[in-house]
Amino acid sequence: MPRRPVADPWGALAARPGFLIRRLHQIHLALFAEECAAFGITPVQFSLLSVLSAQPGLDQAALALAVGVDRATTANVVARLEKRGLLRRRSSTTDRRVKQVELTAAGSLLLARIDPHARRAHARTLQALRPVERARFVALLRRLVDAGNAHGRAPLLL
């Protein structure tokens, strides 16, 4: 049975920031997947690699907090990236239970290769806005995230 068009597809949803943020996130994920498909990297994996590039040797717990992902998910993602040879884990010299994580040469190379594609996905996500609006939009998003950070499932370290 064919679908009938909805008279007002937005209705009350257009006034709900949570709905709009979720939809924008879905759109961004699709654009990221399109731009970065050849690399087999998800946005969360890209975020972890990016943080480790800037802060080599973070332990898994600190990495989870830096990216805003729960520890179990981080451990799973780290294990998958380690299996691909993109990063390595080693026990801390001060506490053998703590696993420090760093990029391998292959991880650094992949990050350098994927970066322009990821940037294109970010730009495409915001392309409907004028340049000055893009900067303001990102600044406002940052303010909202900073203000609500403590309520997140995995609060960022601010």
C-alpha positions in Angstrom: 0.0 0.0 0.0 1.5 3.4 -1.0 2.2 5.9 1.7 0.1 9.0 1.8 2.0 12.3 2.2 1.6 13.8 5.6 -0.1 17.2 5.4 2.3 18.8 7.9 5.3 16.6 8.3 6.8 18.7 11.0 3.7 19.5 13.1 4.6 19.9 16.8 8.0 18.3 16.2 9.4 21.4 14.6 9.4 23.1 18.1 11.2 20.2 19.9 14.9 20.8 20.1 15.6 17.2 21.0 13.8 15.9 17.9 15.7 18.4 15.6 19.0 17.6 17.2 18.4 13.9 16.7 17.4 14.4 13.1 20.5 16.6 12.5 22.6 13.9 14.1 21.1 11.3 11.8 21.8 13.5 8.8 25.4 14.0 9.9 25.9 10.3 10.4 24.7 9.6 6.9 27.0 12.4 5.5 30.0 11.0 7.5 29.3 7.5 6.2 29.1 8.8 2.7 32.3 10.8 2.8 34.3 8.3 4.9 32.9 4.9 3.6 36.2 3.9 2.0 38.0 4.0 5.4 35.6 1.8 7.4 35.6 4.2 10.4 32.6 5.4 12.4 32.3 8.9 13.8 33.0 7.6 17.3 36.2 5.8 16.1 37.2 9.0 14.3 36.7 10.9 17.5 38.8 8.4 19.5 41.6 8.5 17.0 41.5 12.3 16.9 41.7 12.6 20.7 44.6 10.1 20.8 46.5 12.0 18.1 46.2 15.2 20.3 46.8 13.4 23.6 48.8 10.2 23.2 48.9 7.7 26.0 45.6 8.6 27.6 44.2 5.8 29.6 40.9 4.2 28.5 38.8 5.9 31.2 40.2 9.3 30.4 39.7 8.6 26.7 36.0 7.7 27.3 35.5 11.0 29.2 37.3 13.1 26.6 35.0 11.7 23.8 31.8 11.6 26.0 31.3 7.9 25.4 30.7 5.4 28.2 33.7 3.2 29.3 32.2 -0.1 28.1 31.7 1.3 24.6 35.1 2.9 24.6 36.7 -0.5 25.6 34.9 -2.2 22.7 35.8 0.4 20.2 39.5 0.5 21.3 39.6 -3.3 21.0 38.3 -3.2 17.5 40.8 -0.4 16.5 43.6 -2.3 18.1 42.7 -5.4 16.2 42.9 -3.3 13.0 46.4 -2.2 14.0 45.4 1.4 14.4 46.2 1.8 18.0 47.9 -0.1 20.8 47.2 -0.5 24.5 49.8 -1.0 27.2 49.7 -1.3 30.9 50.5 1.9 32.8 53.9 1.8 34.5 52.3 3.0 37.8 49.2 0.8 37.8 49.1 -2.4 35.7 45.3 -2.4 35.7 45.2 0.9 33.8 45.5 0.6 30.0 47.1 3.5 28.2 46.2 3.9 24.5 48.2 5.4 21.7 48.0 5.6 17.9 50.2 3.3 15.8 51.9 4.6 12.7 49.0 3.1 10.7 46.5 4.9 12.9 48.2 8.2 12.4 48.3 7.6 8.7 44.7 6.7 8.5 43.7 9.7 10.6 45.6 12.0 8.2 44.0 10.4 5.2 40.4 10.5 6.6 40.6 14.0 8.0 39.7 15.9 4.8 36.8 13.6 4.2 35.5 14.0 7.7 35.9 17.8 7.4 33.8 17.6 4.2 31.1 15.7 6.1 31.1 18.4 8.8 30.9 21.2 6.2 28.1 19.4 4.4 26.2 19.2 7.7 26.3 22.9 8.0 26.1 23.9 4.3 22.6 25.4 4.5 23.9 28.1 6.8 25.9 31.1 5.8 29.5 31.1 7.1 28.8 33.5 9.9 25.8 31.5 10.9 27.9 28.3 11.0 30.4 29.7 13.5 27.5 31.0 15.6 25.6 27.8 15.4 28.6 25.7 16.6 29.3 28.2 19.4 25.6 27.9 20.5 25.8 24.1 20.4 29.0 24.2 22.4 27.3 26.4 25.0 24.3 24.0 25.2 26.6 21.0 25.6 28.8 22.8 28.2 25.7 23.8 30.2 24.1 20.4 30.1 27.3 18.3 30.3 26.6 16.9 33.7 23.3 15.4 32.6 25.0 13.3 29.8 25.5 9.6 30.0 29.2 10.1 29.8 30.0 13.7 30.8 32.9 15.3 29.0 35.9 16.6 31.0 35.5 20.3 30.9 
